[in-house]
Amino acid sequence: MSNGIATRVSAARVLDVVLHRGRSLKATLAAALPALADPRDRALVEAIVFTALRQRARFDAALEAWLAKPLGARDHELRALLHAGFAQLSLGMPDHAVVAATVDAARALGRPHQAGLVNAVLRRAQREGLPAAGDEAAWPRWLAQRIRTDWPGQADAIFAASAEEAPMWLRVHARATTRDGYLERLHEAGIDGQVDASLPDAIRLDAALPVQQLPGFDDGVVSVQDGAAQRVADALSPRPQARVLDACAAPGGKAAHLAERDPSLRITALDVDSRRVRRMQDAFVRLKLDIEAAAADATRPDTWWDGVPFDAILLDAPCSATGIVRRQPDVLLHRRETDIAALVDAQAMLLDAAWPMLAAGGTLLYATCSILREENAAQVEAFLARTADAALEPLEAGFGHDTGFGAQRLPGEAGMDGFFYARLRKA
């Protein structure tokens, strides 16, 4: 099988399990990509898959209009392959190459009898173009309505930004080099980057590239982290030598950022999943950081906490991920309406469990990558109502929209992900 056919087969199989079997895009790609030796092939698979998921509603409309009868469960793989073909055309790849490779992929997938159908559908897409579909069409109706209720003036912009490819944000290790120094290294390597005055450690790349192409990545000079996530270190801003808890730490980027800025901090990074803890530890080793990483449940401090209060706590809570749809488009496939109430309950449990571990005068930063008020402002309002010794501290305007109970950045604003921050002080 040629590389061109192998990439289309891989893209179709990834799309099949994500679209039809409820699998995570991130996990599926992590399992599939190592089978492709050439990094260019891996990048192509990612580009095809992300484009197909972002334009899923548009591609489904084409199939509904052009096929005599709907594709059934036995043809899920075929549907995924056609979506992969449409994605290639949307990416501006040469028409003849798209058709030839995708038709050959149908044969490689054991569907030679459907190769003619693939050829006909893709050639029609070439001739007529794909149907238009609004950005909101990709969202489940119940979730789109919540966005419009929560953000009536910004909803259309949220849908549009969530359908776009996200820039690649880098975090420069403050103890290894300077941001300007690393920017020069990028330019010497032929990589264009921009800085943001509000983010002292950040560089933005408009086009994503494999981390292996980043100068000094293996040596811990730089990491990948969205600008909105980098602002967590500014919002928490623990004092030197503070004892800090990152209660839901994986993959460890925010704990690492704190330690890069101030190695005197005594940081404990928790995650309930031991596999993610091991990956976190590997990241800390690459960055040459002294951070204690442990597999533990933050809602059960009796099973791991030594009773010594923390001066600062970061609670980046599990959430709906509605602020990072542009990075995780499968959120719109897998999220269910019943999930939200369960997530809100889990967030409240984490807040209530973390607060007794915070020292008097200490700071807890509650953060999510959600844009739903129920998980964010309403969650903080409810916590303050039931917690007598908690007070909300204001954040400056650069963190996002003032909700009355924290700051909300919406997707795409200043090129960053959607993110919520609420800083709480203990009396």
KAJOZI-V14533 format. One record per helix or strand of 3 or more residues. SS is the DSSP state (a for helix, b for strand). FROM is the first residue (numbers start at 1). TO is the last residue. If there is no record, write none. Layout:
ss: [SS,SS]
from: [FROM,FROM]
to: [TO,TO]
This chain:
ss: [a,a,a,a,a,a,a,a,a,a,b,a,b,b,a,b,a,b,a,b,a,b,a,b,a,a,b,a,b,a,b,a,b]
from: [3,25,39,56,73,95,112,135,141,155,168,179,194,199,211,222,227,243,253,266,274,292,301,310,331,337,358,377,390,397,407,413,419]
to: [20,35,54,66,90,108,128,138,150,162,172,188,196,205,213,224,236,246,261,271,286,295,303,316,334,355,368,386,393,399,409,415,426]
